[in-house]
């Protein structure tokens, strides 16, 4: 099992609320509809919230908080393997759905300021 993680920044033209509303109510159904064609086992949206606990956690560690550079959310997509992803996007249907998701993401995600990476879980607890 692998996980593709996106740390997302919204487009400058959107408020955080607008970004999260679009992501939850417009983009999420598109991902759900593409699940089978792209081999997605699990999709989770982590929406950033302002929190005194978060601010205190960051302050204690010297991590900037609330400086406008914070991510607006994190998307987690789980797949069986890298090979399964490659096989899914090699099909015409997989390419169609991947393109559709990318085109929709361009409506609310600032790609230049966002980050993504692939991980393999190492459960500790």
N, C-alpha and C positions, 0 to 999 in steps of 0.2 A: 504494500500500500504506500502510495506517495501522496504528497499534498502540494498543490500549487497555491502559494500565498501571495496576495496582492495587498500592498499597503497603499491606500488610495488618498489622493488629494483631489478635491473638487475643482471644477473650472472656476476661475476668478469671478465669473459673472453670477455664480450661484451662492446662496447662503448655505450653511451647513444643513439647515432644515430642508431646504429645497433639494439639495444633493441627496440626503438620506431618504426623503420621500420618493424621489424618482428611482433611486436605486432599489428600494423596497417594493414599490408598487408597479413600476414599469419594467425595470430590468430583470428583477428576480423571476417573474413569470416566463421571460424569454429563456433564461438559463434552465428553468424547470422543463420547458418544452424541448430544449436541446439535450436533455440529460442522456437519453438513449443513444442518440447519434454521436455524442462526444464521449460516451463512456464515463460520465460523471457519477460517482457513487454517493457523494455527499457534497452539499453546498451550504456554507454558513456565512452569513453577513455579521460582522462585528461592528456595530455603530458606535463611534466615539461619543462620549458624553462628558460634559464638564463636571468635575467632581472634586470636592475638597480632599478626598482620599488620594485621588490621582495626583493632585497638585502637591500634597504633602510627600507622597512617595517619590515624586520627581525631585522636589526640593532637597530631600535628604540624600539624594544620590548625585546632585549636581546636573540633573537632566533638565533642559529647558522645558517650560510648560506654558501653554497659552500665548506663545509668541507668534502665532499665525503660521507656524511651520508644522504644527501638529497634524498628523494624518486624520482624515475625516472618517475613516473606517478601514476595516481589513476584511477581504474576501478570502475564504478558504474553500478550495475545490479538491476533493479527494478522488483518486483514481486507483485502479488495481495496480498499474505499473506504468513506467515510461513507454514500454512497448505497446501497451493497450492504448495510450494516448496517440502515439504515432500511427497505429493502425486505424484508429477512429478518424483522425484528420486526413488520412490518405484516401478516404472515400469521398465521393461527390457530395453525399448528404452531410458528412462531417465538415467538409470545407464550406458548404453553404451555411450551416449553423454557426461555425466559427466566425465567418465573415459577418453574419447578421449580428452576432454579439459584439464584435469589434466596432461595427458601425454604430450600434447603440451606445456603447461605452464612450465613444467620442463625443456624445451629446452631454456628458456630465463629468467625465474623468479628465483631469489634467495629467496626461501621460508623462510629460517631461518631469513632473515633480513626484510622480508615483514610483513605486518599486515593486518588483516581484521576484520570487525565488521558489525553488523546489526543495522540499525537505522530506526526510524519512523519519517517522516518529521513533522516539526512544523513550518509552514510558517509564517513569521513575516511580510514581505512586499510582 
